[in-house]
């Protein structure tokens, strides 16, 4: 140990001699200040380093010489530059008493360690555990311990060889205020010094004065010279470039071992710029940056302001140009990136919208296909049940479920005026109770007690006992859904009402009698496990179209008018119409009819009567040019076309609906008197048919049907020969039930016109008249007068008796008036029993009374697109028929 202390003091004396040599040279104040700070730091930590030698104790266990054991870094710890550094434990060789006996002969293997060589493991990994220090290593001296890596190079071992008491005592205290400290000490080393108070001991006053004299002199420097100090930056860790080369710093390398490659890359750049002191932490930050290092950032690594200013002046022009270029590039790239981002954002938004629409379309198509699939399964099941229904005998006791519903398309229901009231005007079906084997379940909206009492009285007049055979079912959700929902759809959406019907028909033979067959009736029939008194829905829908009915009539060799019905576009419509006119020059008027419409709603006519150009063309029938006639037709078509309900369509809208839904163009007879004849037929499930009645339509606006006169007396028809082939053909396709065949009569001849399936309001009136033992009557199912809505229910019937508008119970002749549901809606029906002329007169008198009772009204232009029948038009037509009958 004495040898180690002597050698250490010799090294310390060399350091002091070196300090004196440096002071003799003419160094700048800045360099002397930095050198002094470094030496003073080593001297200050001298007392801490002494603990190294005090903790060296001999090992309690024997250790072989040839084998070195690794130990972990633990105690003792010393404080160096604000960090804790662990020193290795020094193990002594065991004493001679404990050492094992040596074997004679030479050692078979031995390990030779060269002096002053760093251990291989430390050379490869500076952070690995330090090896054990043996006596052999201690005998080689402290220098060998430092070079071999046992003691870090930056540890000052001077305090380990002190004699006597400690030269310095170290305690944490603030020597001066932080602002004053920053003026004089600007390095990381000076910051650590500010944490300690230097207090000289009594025995070592002279040594303290030797090392602190320069520090005192530094404090006495005038303020003017202090302000001229060139160091203006702080740095926690300083490295240096001298003569264009980096001065290696082993501790700095270990401190930034993970990013050393990036640091060396930046240092190489700094070597090309200038020599001087550098901020090590700033260089480490740049090495960790992911962006390219600019020249100005390299300049900021220098601590001395004069170097930075000199470099900036040399490169000022380059800085300005580079800054401008960078600014321009950054601005341009910003706008380009912004524009690209906005463009991509719009594209993404469109893509998202397209994806949503596409997925929505997929979901919609999938749902529709599932509905069709489920509907197909239900219909196929019902068709199988219907085939069995064809074999049933209808003369047995049965329950008829009457659903007077307009099961038509939604836009048709929306365009019907007083839609709900029209469905409620079919209480005439109740008179089917004339058959004692029949019980009726009647589905309708809730009725007033006066209306129900009125019909129960009429049933008594007809000799019908309805007790226990008549049941009214009201859908419970009828007021929860929109008003344009059909009665069948509301019943399907009312589970309680359907359950009531299922309880009533349980174990009994039953079937549904619809008005206009729709899918809702089939769904209800499937739910109730019952049948429908009608044919398959697809065939019913097919032959309800006028164009398909014409094809059926032509197939059965029934007379049809010149027509065409296969139109593709508007231009094709004009072309085909021109061809029809060229082939039938004698026809003055052409009728247009939309397939799916009824009661004249989709009817229009194109008249060429009185057109001078057409008259000139007819004079030369063989020289007619198609182009000339087509231009004439195309010009006159929007002008000369008259719509039956102009409040529902404009001409363009009508033509669009005509092309979209299909339609027919047929010739209208050139006759003074053209009438529509209706033949009502009941085609039973076993193929037999019954002709219920015939009637003549009461028509306004050329083709708008508002009522009927029973029976017809216009044509002498063999009705059986006309109906038989039609009934047989329909029954072959499993079509049965109620249907109406319409004919167009003129000059003793007729054309077949259309087919209508279902028990409509006119067949219901026939059932009532049959129950009253007559077939002569006049029926107007829908009369609307807004003035009636302002009157009271009882006042209406009291004034009817006063005016003689009544019904003779004994003779069963007279006028029957009933409301749909409430008088406040102003809608009612008229049925006058009697001979045709008398029935027309009774109807005219009743309409005149209603006009007096409700007041005179004028036509008003309604903005609603509905099929409004004006009261004044109906009154005028009945007055005209009455005057013709009186003549």
HELIX and SHEET records of a PDB file:
HELIX    1   1 UNK A    2  UNK A   24  1                                  23    
HELIX    2   2 UNK A   29  UNK A   44  1                                  16    
HELIX    3   3 UNK A   46  UNK A   49  1                                   4    
HELIX    4   4 UNK A   51  UNK A   54  1                                   4    
HELIX    5   5 UNK A  120  UNK A  124  1                                   5    
HELIX    6   6 UNK A  135  UNK A  139  1                                   5    
HELIX    7   7 UNK A  142  UNK A  147  1                                   6    
HELIX    8   8 UNK A  158  UNK A  161  5                                   4    
HELIX    9   9 UNK A  178  UNK A  184  1                                   7    
HELIX   10  10 UNK A  188  UNK A  193  1                                   6    
HELIX   11  11 UNK A  202  UNK A  204  5                                   3    
HELIX   12  12 UNK A  205  UNK A  219  1                                  15    
HELIX   13  13 UNK A  223  UNK A  227  1                                   5    
HELIX   14  14 UNK A  250  UNK A  255  1                                   6    
HELIX   15  15 UNK A  257  UNK A  259  5                                   3    
HELIX   16  16 UNK A  260  UNK A  273  1                                  14    
HELIX   17  17 UNK A  280  UNK A  288  1                                   9    
HELIX   18  18 UNK A  295  UNK A  299  1                                   5    
HELIX   19  19 UNK A  305  UNK A  314  1                                  10    
HELIX   20  20 UNK A  316  UNK A  389  1                                  74    
HELIX   21  21 UNK A  410  UNK A  414  1                                   5    
HELIX   22  22 UNK A  419  UNK A  423  1                                   5    
HELIX   23  23 UNK A  427  UNK A  434  5                                   8    
HELIX   24  24 UNK A  449  UNK A  461  1                                  13    
HELIX   25  25 UNK A  487  UNK A  492  1                                   6    
HELIX   26  26 UNK A  495  UNK A  505  1                                  11    
HELIX   27  27 UNK A  519  UNK A  528  1                                  10    
HELIX   28  28 UNK A  537  UNK A  544  1                                   8    
HELIX   29  29 UNK A  546  UNK A  555  1                                  10    
HELIX   30  30 UNK A  570  UNK A  583  1                                  14    
HELIX   31  31 UNK A  612  UNK A  619  1                                   8    
HELIX   32  32 UNK A  621  UNK A  623  5                                   3    
HELIX   33  33 UNK A  626  UNK A  640  1                                  15    
HELIX   34  34 UNK A  651  UNK A  661  1                                  11    
HELIX   35  35 UNK A  719  UNK A  732  1                                  14    
HELIX   36  36 UNK A  761  UNK A  771  1                                  11    
HELIX   37  37 UNK A  788  UNK A  790  5                                   3    
HELIX   38  38 UNK A  793  UNK A  803  1                                  11    
HELIX   39  39 UNK A  823  UNK A  825  5                                   3    
HELIX   40  40 UNK A  836  UNK A  854  1                                  19    
HELIX   41  41 UNK A  871  UNK A  886  1                                  16    
SHEET    1   A 2 UNK A  77  UNK A  80  0                                        
SHEET    2   A 2 UNK A  83  UNK A  86 -1                                        
SHEET    1   B 2 UNK A 168  UNK A 172  0                                        
SHEET    2   B 2 UNK A 196  UNK A 200 -1                                        
SHEET    1   C 3 UNK A 245  UNK A 246  0                                        
SHEET    2   C 3 UNK A 238  UNK A 242 -1                                        
SHEET    3   C 3 UNK A 276  UNK A 279 -1                                        
SHEET    1   D 5 UNK A 470  UNK A 473  0                                        
SHEET    2   D 5 UNK A 438  UNK A 443  1                                        
SHEET    3   D 5 UNK A 398  UNK A 406  1                                        
SHEET    4   D 5 UNK A 510  UNK A 516  1                                        
SHEET    5   D 5 UNK A 531  UNK A 532  1                                        
SHEET    1   E 5 UNK A 563  UNK A 564  0                                        
SHEET    2   E 5 UNK A 663  UNK A 668 -1                                        
SHEET    3   E 5 UNK A 589  UNK A 594 -1                                        
SHEET    4   E 5 UNK A 603  UNK A 607 -1                                        
SHEET    5   E 5 UNK A 641  UNK A 643 -1                                        
SHEET    1   F 9 UNK A 749  UNK A 757  0                                        
SHEET    2   F 9 UNK A 737  UNK A 746 -1                                        
SHEET    3   F 9 UNK A 674  UNK A 683 -1                                        
SHEET    4   F 9 UNK A 689  UNK A 700 -1                                        
SHEET    5   F 9 UNK A 704  UNK A 710 -1                                        
SHEET    6   F 9 UNK A 777  UNK A 784 -1                                        
SHEET    7   F 9 UNK A 827  UNK A 833 -1                                        
SHEET    8   F 9 UNK A 813  UNK A 819 -1                                        
SHEET    9   F 9 UNK A 807  UNK A 808 -1                                        
END                                                                             
